[in-house]
Amino acid sequence: MDMYVSNLAPATTREELLKAFSAHGEVSSVSLLTDQMKNGQGVGAGRGYGFVVMPDKVQAQAALAALDHRELHGRAMGVQVARANRNSRHRR
């Protein structure tokens, strides 16, 4: 199941999200969206959202229930099932 995670602090790391979601089951991937630096090298601050993929639907539902509105870096993150974007290719 693909999940959209929002309201993340810029300091949130991929590893922190992986740890939080892994407590509820197997995680296939974690991606955080970030701004690129103006010179095109490296990554800048987090944009406040990302995606987590968990292959087992039961584990993903447990993670969603446990982590939605849970505080991370002083912000209550939002976790919901990701909607398919009609303008992009399907992620996997």
Backbone as a printed PyTorch tensor [residue, N CA C, xyz], in Angstrom:
tensor([[[  0.8410,  -1.1750,   0.0000],
         [  0.0000,   0.0000,   0.0000],
         [  0.8880,   1.2400,   0.0000]],

        [[  0.5560,   2.1840,  -0.8520],
         [  1.2700,   3.4540,  -0.9150],
         [  0.5920,   4.4450,   0.0230]],

        [[  1.3940,   5.0990,   0.8520],
         [  0.8570,   6.0780,   1.7920],
         [  1.5240,   7.4300,   1.5920]],

        [[  0.7290,   8.4690,   1.7020],
         [  1.1720,   9.8470,   1.6160],
         [  1.3390,  10.3530,   3.0450]],

        [[  2.5030,  10.9180,   3.3490],
         [  2.7930,  11.4230,   4.6920],
         [  3.0170,  12.9300,   4.5710]],

        [[  2.2270,  13.7030,   5.3180],
         [  2.2870,  15.1640,   5.1980],
         [  2.5890,  15.8210,   6.5420]],

        [[  2.7600,  17.1330,   6.4830],
         [  3.0420,  17.9840,   7.6490],
         [  4.3280,  17.5690,   8.3610]],

        [[  5.3340,  17.2320,   7.5750],
         [  6.6300,  16.8550,   8.1420],
         [  7.5090,  18.0880,   8.3250]],

        [[  8.2680,  18.1080,   9.3900],
         [  9.2310,  19.1890,   9.6230],
         [ 10.3720,  19.0630,   8.6070]],

        [[ 10.9710,  20.1760,   8.1990],
         [ 12.0850,  20.1150,   7.2570],
         [ 13.2420,  19.2350,   7.7430]],

        [[ 13.3800,  19.0890,   9.0570],
         [ 14.4740,  18.2910,   9.6190],
         [ 14.2130,  16.7880,   9.5730]],

        [[ 12.9980,  16.3720,   9.2130],
         [ 12.6590,  14.9460,   9.1940],
         [ 13.5090,  14.2170,   8.1650]],

        [[ 14.0500,  13.0760,   8.5740],
         [ 14.8920,  12.2900,   7.6720],
         [ 14.1770,  11.0330,   7.2000]],

        [[ 14.6760,  10.4860,   6.1210],
         [ 14.1690,   9.2320,   5.5780],
         [ 14.2770,   8.1330,   6.6310]],

        [[ 15.3850,   8.1060,   7.3510],
         [ 15.6270,   7.0810,   8.3590],
         [ 14.6090,   7.1540,   9.5020]],

        [[ 14.2280,   8.3680,   9.8880],
         [ 13.2210,   8.5180,  10.9430],
         [ 11.8710,   7.9620,  10.5150]],

        [[ 11.4760,   8.2440,   9.2760],
         [ 10.2130,   7.7000,   8.7770],
         [ 10.2910,   6.1860,   8.6380]],

        [[ 11.4110,   5.6910,   8.1550],
         [ 11.5930,   4.2470,   8.0150],
         [ 11.4560,   3.5680,   9.3730]],

        [[ 12.0780,   4.1240,  10.3900],
         [ 12.0040,   3.5490,  11.7390],
         [ 10.5750,   3.5600,  12.2650]],

        [[  9.8740,   4.6830,  12.0920],
         [  8.4960,   4.8030,  12.5900],
         [  7.5780,   3.7860,  11.9150]],

        [[  7.6700,   3.6560,  10.5960],
         [  6.7790,   2.7530,   9.8730],
         [  7.2070,   1.2910,  10.0270]],

        [[  8.5040,   1.0460,  10.1260],
         [  9.0000,  -0.3280,  10.2840],
         [  8.5440,  -0.9630,  11.5890]],

        [[  8.1970,  -0.1610,  12.5670],
         [  7.6890,  -0.6930,  13.8380],
         [  6.3640,  -1.4240,  13.6350]],

        [[  5.7470,  -1.2240,  12.4810],
         [  4.4430,  -1.8320,  12.2010],
         [  4.5000,  -2.8790,  11.0940]],

        [[  5.6810,  -3.0870,  10.5090],
         [  5.8110,  -4.1070,   9.4690],
         [  6.8790,  -3.7570,   8.4520]],

        [[  6.9100,  -4.5300,   7.3850],
         [  7.9140,  -4.3650,   6.3270],
         [  7.6400,  -3.1120,   5.5000]],

        [[  8.6970,  -2.3470,   5.2690],
         [  8.6110,  -1.1380,   4.4550],
         [  9.4150,  -1.3670,   3.1820]],

        [[  8.7750,  -1.1770,   2.0190],
         [  9.4550,  -1.3490,   0.7330],
         [ 10.2810,  -0.1320,   0.3590]],

        [[  9.7110,   1.0490,   0.5900],
         [ 10.4380,   2.2680,   0.2510],
         [  9.9060,   3.4660,   1.0180]],

        [[ 10.7910,   4.4390,   1.1910],
         [ 10.4680,   5.7180,   1.8100],
         [ 11.0880,   6.7950,   0.9400]],

        [[ 10.3070,   7.7930,   0.5740],
         [ 10.8700,   8.9020,  -0.1910],
         [ 10.3400,  10.2140,   0.3730]],

        [[ 11.2530,  11.1430,   0.5740],
         [ 10.9170,  12.4890,   1.0410],
         [ 11.1860,  13.4530,  -0.0950]],

        [[ 10.2870,  14.3650,  -0.3360],
         [ 10.5090,  15.3560,  -1.3670],
         [ 11.2670,  16.5250,  -0.7850]],

        [[ 12.2800,  16.9770,  -1.5030],
         [ 13.1260,  18.0740,  -1.0490],
         [ 13.3270,  19.0760,  -2.1780]],

        [[ 13.6980,  20.2770,  -1.8070],
         [ 14.0540,  21.3020,  -2.7880],
         [ 15.4980,  21.1050,  -3.1880]],

        [[ 15.7970,  21.2500,  -4.4750],
         [ 17.1910,  21.2020,  -4.9060],
         [ 17.8180,  22.5620,  -4.6760]],

        [[ 19.1170,  22.5490,  -4.4000],
         [ 19.8270,  23.8160,  -4.2570],
         [ 19.8760,  24.5040,  -5.6190]],

        [[ 20.0580,  25.7990,  -5.6170],
         [ 20.0260,  26.5720,  -6.8610],
         [ 21.0630,  26.1210,  -7.8780]],

        [[ 22.2150,  25.6370,  -7.4270],
         [ 23.2430,  25.2120,  -8.3700],
         [ 22.9950,  23.7950,  -8.8810]],

        [[ 21.8840,  23.1700,  -8.4240],
         [ 21.5250,  21.8550,  -8.9240],
         [ 22.2450,  20.6970,  -8.2680]],

        [[ 23.0710,  20.9730,  -7.2730],
         [ 23.8050,  19.9020,  -6.6130],
         [ 23.2730,  19.7100,  -5.2020]],

        [[ 23.1750,  18.4480,  -4.7940],
         [ 22.7160,  18.1460,  -3.4510],
         [ 21.2240,  18.3860,  -3.3170]],

        [[ 20.7480,  18.2830,  -2.0950],
         [ 19.3350,  18.5420,  -1.8390],
         [ 19.2020,  19.5760,  -0.7540]],

        [[ 18.1550,  20.3300,  -0.8280],
         [ 17.8940,  21.3630,   0.1570],
         [ 16.9450,  20.8700,   1.2280]],

        [[ 16.2030,  21.7900,   1.7740],
         [ 15.2730,  21.4810,   2.8660],
         [ 14.1190,  20.6080,   2.3780]],

        [[ 13.5840,  19.8490,   3.3020],
         [ 12.4230,  19.0250,   2.9880],
         [ 11.2190,  19.8780,   2.6540]],

        [[ 10.3560,  19.3750,   1.7820],
         [  9.1680,  20.1070,   1.3640],
         [  7.9720,  19.8350,   2.2810]],

        [[  8.1550,  18.9570,   3.2600],
         [  7.0910,  18.7190,   4.2300],
         [  6.2160,  17.5190,   3.9450]],

        [[  6.5710,  16.7420,   2.9180],
         [  5.7770,  15.5470,   2.6460],
         [  6.6180,  14.4810,   1.9540]],

        [[  6.0750,  13.2740,   1.9390],
         [  6.7710,  12.1650,   1.3060],
         [  5.8250,  10.9880,   1.1340]],

        [[  6.4090,   9.8520,   0.7410],
         [  5.6310,   8.6440,   0.4860],
         [  6.3040,   7.4500,   1.1390]],

        [[  5.4870,   6.5560,   1.6750],
         [  5.9700,   5.3120,   2.2670],
         [  5.1910,   4.1820,   1.6070]],

        [[  5.9010,   3.1160,   1.2090],
         [  5.2520,   1.9610,   0.6040],
         [  5.4720,   0.7530,   1.5010]],

        [[  4.3670,   0.1010,   1.8550],
         [  4.4070,  -1.1320,   2.6460],
         [  3.6630,  -2.2030,   1.8420]],

        [[  4.3040,  -3.3610,   1.5800],
         [  3.6790,  -4.3730,   0.7230],
         [  2.4900,  -5.0890,   1.3510]],

        [[  2.4360,  -5.1920,   2.6620],
         [  1.3560,  -5.8990,   3.3390],
         [  0.2720,  -4.9050,   3.7560]],

        [[ -0.9340,  -5.0710,   3.2260],
         [ -2.0150,  -4.1160,   3.4770],
         [ -2.4080,  -4.0510,   4.9540]],

        [[ -2.4110,  -5.1890,   5.6420],
         [ -2.7860,  -5.2060,   7.0660],
         [ -1.7610,  -4.4220,   7.8900]],

        [[ -0.4760,  -4.6400,   7.6180],
         [  0.5750,  -3.9060,   8.3230],
         [  0.4960,  -2.4150,   7.9930]],

        [[  0.2230,  -2.0970,   6.7380],
         [  0.1210,  -0.6940,   6.3270],
         [ -1.0490,  -0.0110,   7.0330]],

        [[ -2.1810,  -0.6980,   7.1370],
         [ -3.3260,  -0.1200,   7.8370],
         [ -3.0100,   0.1140,   9.3130]],

        [[ -2.2650,  -0.8170,   9.9200],
         [ -1.8590,  -0.6540,  11.3220],
         [ -0.9450,   0.5600,  11.4760]],

        [[ -0.0040,   0.7280,  10.5470],
         [  0.9000,   1.8760,  10.5870],
         [  0.1220,   3.1710,  10.4060]],

        [[ -0.8090,   3.1800,   9.4680],
         [ -1.6190,   4.3670,   9.2150],
         [ -2.3980,   4.7610,  10.4690]],

        [[ -3.0430,   3.7870,  11.0950],
         [ -3.8310,   4.0660,  12.3030],
         [ -2.9560,   4.5670,  13.4560]],

        [[ -1.7700,   3.9860,  13.5900],
         [ -0.8870,   4.3520,  14.7070],
         [ -0.1580,   5.6740,  14.4910]],

        [[  0.1500,   6.0140,  13.2440],
         [  1.0190,   7.1610,  12.9930],
         [  0.3000,   8.4290,  12.5350]],

        [[ -0.9350,   8.3080,  12.0650],
         [ -1.6730,   9.4950,  11.6500],
         [ -1.8790,  10.3900,  12.8760]],

        [[ -1.4810,  11.6310,  12.7710],
         [ -1.5500,  12.6500,  13.8370],
         [ -0.5060,  12.4390,  14.9430]],

        [[  0.4430,  11.5430,  14.7450],
         [  1.5140,  11.3630,  15.7340],
         [  2.5690,  12.4480,  15.5330]],

        [[  3.0830,  12.9640,  16.6370],
         [  4.0760,  14.0370,  16.5490],
         [  5.4530,  13.5150,  16.1940]],

        [[  6.0930,  14.2390,  15.3050],
         [  7.4790,  13.9900,  14.9150],
         [  8.1020,  15.3600,  14.7030]],

        [[  9.1390,  15.6810,  15.4500],
         [  9.7760,  17.0090,  15.4070],
         [  8.7710,  18.1140,  15.7250]],

        [[  7.8580,  17.8410,  16.6540],
         [  6.9140,  18.8570,  17.0860],
         [  5.7490,  19.1080,  16.1510]],

        [[  5.5840,  18.2780,  15.1360],
         [  4.4650,  18.4210,  14.2010],
         [  3.6660,  17.1270,  14.1450]],

        [[  2.3650,  17.2720,  14.0910],
         [  1.4990,  16.0940,  13.9680],
         [  1.4350,  15.7140,  12.4950]],

        [[  2.1120,  14.6070,  12.1470],
         [  2.1320,  14.2180,  10.7380],
         [  0.7980,  13.6180,  10.3270]],

        [[  0.4670,  13.8020,   9.0690],
         [ -0.7330,  13.2120,   8.5050],
         [ -0.3390,  12.0050,   7.6720]],

        [[ -1.0540,  10.9040,   7.8370],
         [ -0.7770,   9.6920,   7.0560],
         [ -2.0890,   9.2440,   6.4330]],

        [[ -2.0770,   9.0760,   5.1230],
         [ -3.2700,   8.6090,   4.4260],
         [ -2.8660,   7.7700,   3.2200]],

        [[ -3.8220,   7.0290,   2.6980],
         [ -3.5610,   6.2280,   1.5040],
         [ -3.3060,   7.1940,   0.3590]],

        [[ -2.2310,   6.9500,  -0.3910],
         [ -1.8710,   7.8230,  -1.5080],
         [ -2.8450,   7.6180,  -2.6620]],

        [[ -3.2350,   8.7000,  -3.2820],
         [ -4.0910,   8.6390,  -4.4750],
         [ -3.2150,   8.5460,  -5.7030]],

        [[ -3.6890,   7.8380,  -6.7040],
         [ -2.9560,   7.7410,  -7.9680],
         [ -3.0120,   9.0830,  -8.6750]],

        [[ -1.8890,   9.4990,  -9.2160],
         [ -1.8060,  10.7390,  -9.9750],
         [ -2.0010,  10.4010, -11.4430]],

        [[ -3.0250,  10.9310, -12.0440],
         [ -3.3160,  10.6250, -13.4510],
         [ -2.2570,  11.1760, -14.3950]],

        [[ -1.4550,  12.1470, -13.9600],
         [ -0.4800,  12.7820, -14.8390],
         [  0.9070,  12.1720, -14.7620]],

        [[  1.0760,  11.1300, -13.9860],
         [  2.4030,  10.5210, -13.8800],
         [  2.2920,   9.0090, -14.0020]],

        [[  3.4080,   8.3930, -14.2550],
         [  3.4370,   6.9380, -14.3380],
         [  3.2350,   6.3360, -12.9640]],

        [[  2.7150,   5.1320, -12.9360],
         [  2.4850,   4.4480, -11.6700],
         [  3.8290,   4.1060, -11.0300]],

        [[  3.9860,   4.4420,  -9.7430],
         [  5.2300,   4.1490,  -9.0130],
         [  5.2570,   2.7100,  -8.6050]],

        [[  6.3850,   2.0900,  -8.6420],
         [  6.6620,   0.7620,  -8.0860],
         [  8.1120,   0.4750,  -8.2070]]])
